[in-house]
Amino acid sequence: MSDQVQSIANKINIMKPLIVLLVVSLIISGCTKDKPVSGNSQIGPFNPKPGTYIPYVFTFRQVNEHDVYLLEEIDLTQRSVRIISDTITKTPTVYIDANEYIASENLFFSILIVDDESKLRGIDVNNGEVVSELGLNTDNPFLGLKFDYRRNLFYAIESGDFFRLVSIDPYTLEINVIYDTFNGFDYIPGDYKTVYCEDINTYAFISSDLNNKRLWLIDVNTGNLIDSFPLTGNYKGLAYIPYSNKIFSFKVDGDTCSFGFFDLNSGEFTLLKDQFLFGSLNQIAFHPEKGEYAIIYNGDTARDHLLLYDIENDSLRDIMAVDDIIISINYK
């Protein structure tokens, strides 16, 4: 009888590794199950953000009396333009609220309002194909779309009868409120007044009100307000260089533009370059690895111009004149 017991025990010991392997396989299978989405999506988990500077920008341009949006790629070296997509029209009624480029996947994302419904649309910049178009189950506009490569989440300011900072999961379209205790301002005008500081998990933006302009800093991990600094003057083109503890910005006074930075501890603005440009800064993008601004600028001429400003070398270059109305610009 003892020999039979020993035989059974030996068989159990032999089977243990197989049982463990089966359990582990089941756990992994459950963890990697695809997340459900609402709409049409061909995207998968995003790769880490590449750090290489590529001298290209993307712009949305309104043509045909503003009835068509062209997504274009501009080669900053060759000063040439390639049309990526011309399929976005204002029939049905379409408004483009916010844009962000995901460099690791060559995908350009926009939040559109299509017939009173907000949608997150992803376009493959290689061929212009729409690879993702997902409804956000709201007609509220979104501003300041920024992507967090470490968490695979978008951040944006949702507005309507309220303002709130939210995260958007591009796979499940789950929208989570990060912070909604805003007060004392009327609106946030565009992507060029928002920035995400990835290394310190901070979403920053400038709220605009005639009597109460502030720089807001919010921790996206905890949902806590880090600080809110009162401002004097008008600022555009918020830009952050990792580990610098500074947010760079243009200060606009009428048609005169100066340049400097905010200290994130004190909110104090330090002027680096006074009366830098004379004219209108219409759209602004920034490349943190290069330390370079791309600016759609009008210096009181018939056509806007695309300028590049290198912070470190304090150099300004006029790349090309642009036609029609550019409503957004993003680095590749």
N, C-alpha and C positions, 0 to 999 in steps of 0.2 A: 504493500500500500504506500509505503514511504517512497518507493521508486516511482510510482505513478505521480505522486505530488511533486517530486523533484522534476519529473519530465514536464509537467504542466508549467512549473515555475520557469524552467529553461525556455519554454516556448514563449512565455510572456515577456521574458527579458529580451528575446530575439525580436519580438514585435514592437517593443517600446520605441525604438527610433522611427519606425514606420508610422506609428500613431502620432508621435510628435510632429513629424513632417507633414502629415495630413492636416493636423490642427493649424499649423503655421500657414499652410497653403490656403486654407479656408479663410483665415484672418486677413491675409494679404489680398485675397480676392475681394473680400468685403470692403477693404480700405480703398482699393483702386477702382471701385465701381464708378462709372461715368455719372456726373451730376446731371440732373434733368434741366432742360432749358425751355423757355417759352418763346418759340419762334424758330427761325432758321439760323443755325450756326454750324460752321465747319472748323471752328478753332479748338485747339487743345491747350494744355497748360503751357504757359509762356516760359521761355528760357531766360537765364540771367541777362541783365542789361550789359551790352557791350560798351566798352569805354573808349573805343576808337572814334576820333573825329572824322566825319565824312563831310566834305564841302558841298552839301546840298541842302535846300530847304523846300518845304511843301507850302503851297498857298492855295486858298480858295478864292477864286476870282468870279465876280458877277459880270455876265455878258448878255448880249441880246436884250438890252434895256432892262437888265437885272432879272430876267426870267430864267436864266440858266446859271448854275454854279459849275465852274471848271476846277477840278482838283488837278494841280500842276506840280511838277518837280522842276526846280531851277538848279542848274549846275553853276555853282558860284565861281568855279575856275574857268570853264568855257563860256560862261554867261549865256547859256542856252536854256530853252524851256521845252519840257515834254509834257503833253497832256496825258494824265493818267485816267481820268474819268470825266465824262460830260453827260452823265445820266441823271444828275440831280436837277430837277426843274421845279418851278413854282406851281406846276399843275400835276398833282394836287398841291394845295398850299403847303410850302415847306419853308421852315426857318432853321438855320444852323446856329445852335447855341454855343457849343464848345467842341474843341478838337484836341486830340493827343495822338502822337505817333509812338508805336511800340517797336523800337529798333530791332529787338531780338527776333521779331517775327515778320518784319516788313509789312506791318498792318497799320493803317491809318484809321483811327476811330473818331466818330463824331456823334454828338447827341443832336438829333433832329426833332423838330416838331412837325409831324405830318398829319394834317387834318385833325388838329387838336389832340394828338397822341404823341408823347415823347418816346423816341426810339434810340437805341444804341446801335450804330451801324459801323461795321468794320470792312475796310476795303484793302485788298491786296495791292500794294503799290507797284508790283511788278507787272500786273496785267489788268488792273482796274476792276477785277472781279469783286463783287460784294460777297464776302464769306460769312458775314454774320449780320443779322438785322433782328433785333429783339425788342419787344415792347416793354416799357418800364411801368405800365399800368398807372400812368398819371399823365395829365396834360400840363404839369408844371415845367417851366424851363429850368435848365441847369447851366451853371457857369463854372469856369475854372476847373475843367476836367484835367486831373493829374493821375498818373499811374504809379503804383508802388510795386516794383519788381519783386521785392522780398515776400510780399503777401498776395501777389496776383489780384490786387484790388484797385479799382478806380476810386478817387475822391472827387467830390464836386460840391458846389453850393446849390442846393435846391431852393428855388424861390417861388413865390406865389403870394398868398396873404401873409407869408412868414419867410424867414430865412433859416436854413439849417445845413450844417455840414454833414454829408452822408458818405458812406462807402457803397460801392456798387460791385457786386460779384459778376464778372462778365460771363460766367457759365450758368449760374442759377438765376441771375438777375435779382438776387436778394438785395434789398436796400436797407441798410442799417443806419440809424441816426447816431452820429458821433457827438454832435454838440448842437443844441438848439436854443440856448439862452442868449440870443442876440437881442439887442435893443438900441435905439437911438440913431438908426440910420435908415435911409430910404432904399438904397440899391448898391449893387457891386457891379461896376461897369467893365465886364469883359475879362478874358483870360489873362491879359497883360497886367492885371492887378492881383494875381494870385500866384503862389509858388509852393511847391512841396519840398521840404528839406529832409531828404530821406535818412541821412545818417543820424539825425536827432528826432526823427518821427514827428515832425512838426509841419502842419499846414498853416501857411501864412497868407493873409490877404488884407487889402485896404478897402474899408467901407467908405462910401461917399455920401455925404450929406452936407448941405451948405454950411451948417453950423456945428457939425460933429464928425470930422474925419478921423479915423483911427486905424492903426496897424494891429491886427489881431493875430495871436499865436496860439494854436490849439494842438494839444498832444493827441495824435490819432490812436495811440494805444489805450490811453485811459479815458479819453473824452473830456479831459480837464482843460479849462482855459489857463494857459501858461501866463499870458499877460495881454493887456490891451492898452496901447500907447496912443494918447491924443496927438494929432498932427496939425500942423499949419502948412498950407500950400497943397498943391496937386502933384501926385506922384504916379508914374507909369513905368512899366517894364521891370517888375520885381524879378530878381535873379539871385540864385544862391549857389555859392561854390562850397562843396563839402568841406567840413572841418574848419571853416573860416569864421563861423559865428557872426557872419555879416550877410545882410540882404542888400544887394546893389539896386539902385533905382535912379531913374531920371526925375528931376524935379522941374515941373513945368510952370512957368509964370507968363501967361499970355502966349506970345510967339517965341519966348526965350526958354531954352532947355539947359539946365545944369545937370551935373552928374555927381553921385556920391553913394554912401551906404548907410544903412541902419545898423546900429549895434543891437544885437538881440537881447542883451542883458538890460540895457537902459532905454532902448528905443530912440536914442539920440541919433540924429542924422548928421553925418560928417560930409562936408562938401569937398569933392576932389577936383572938380573942373567946373568953373563958373562960366555962364553964358556959352555953353558948349555948342548948341545948335540954335538956329533961328528958323522956326517954322512949326509944322504940325507932325507929331509922331502918331501915325495912324494905327499901325500894328507892330508888335515887338515880339521877338523870340530870343532865347539865350541858350548857348551850349556850354554847360558847366566845365567839361573837360578842356575845352579850348579857351574858355573865358572870353567868348565872342558874342556880341549882339548882332542880330539881323533886324533891320528896321525898315518899315515902309514909311517913307518920309515925304512931306511936301513942303518945299521952301518957297511957297508963293509962286509956283510955276504951273503950267497947264497940265503937267503929268507928275504923278508920284515917282519916287525913286527908291530902289532897294540899296540901302547902305549897310556896311559892315563896320562894327566898332570893336577893336581888340583892346580889352582893358589893360592888360599887362604892358603892351607896347604903346598904348595911347595913340593908336592909329585909326583913322577913319577913311574908308574907301567907298566910292560910289560905284556900284556894280552895274546897274542898268536902270533905265526908265521902265516903268510898268504902266499898262493901260487899264482902263475900267476901274472897278473898285475891288481892292483886296480886302477881304473880311477876316482873314486869319493867316498866320504864318507860323510854321513849326520847323525845327531842325530835323534832319534825317538822322 
